[in-house]
Amino acid sequence: MARKQYPLRIDPAIWEAVQRWADDEMRSANGQVEWILRDALKRAGRLPKREEKHRDDEHS
């Protein structure tokens, strides 16, 4: 899957909290941000169906 690069402006304290969370889960900060966004989209019912199926297949 191709990744889109996007510059992110974020409060340094928020970024530090994301980095600590990522470290606890053995992810990169970038991977953690993507996980947070995907989880929020899924909870809101806005995750594209193709993405839901793709993620479900990876965990099978």
N, C-alpha and C positions, 0 to 999 in steps of 0.2 A: 504494500500500500504506500503510495506517495504521501509525503508529509508536506504541509504548507508551513513556511516559516513566517512568523509574525512577531514584530518587536513588541514587547510587553512593558508598559509603564506601570509599576506597582510600588506601593509603599514598602520601604525597606523592612519594616517590622513584619509585614504580612509575608514578604518573601522569605524572611528568616524562619517564620513559623512553618511555611511550606517546606523549606529545606530540612528542618528538623523532622517533620512528619515523613518526608521522603526517606531520610536516613533511617528512621525507625522501621520503615517498610521495605528497605533495601531497594529503593527506586532512585532514579535521578530526579532532580527537581522538575525537569521538563516532563518526565513520565508521570510524576505526581500531579502536576497541573492538568495533564491530559486525562488522568483517571478521575480527578475531581470534576472536570467539565463533563466527562462522559456519564458519571454517576448523577450529576445534577440534571442533565438532559434526559436520562432514563427515568428518573423520579418524576420529572415534569411531563413525561409522555411525549417528548420532542426528539428522542433519539431516532434517527432514520432507521427504518425496518432492516435495511441492508446491513447496517452497523450492528444491530442487535443480533441478527443471525450470525454474522461473522464472529462476534465475541462469544456467542453460545457454542459455536463449532470449535473454537480454540480451547474451551474449558471442558470439552467432552473427552 
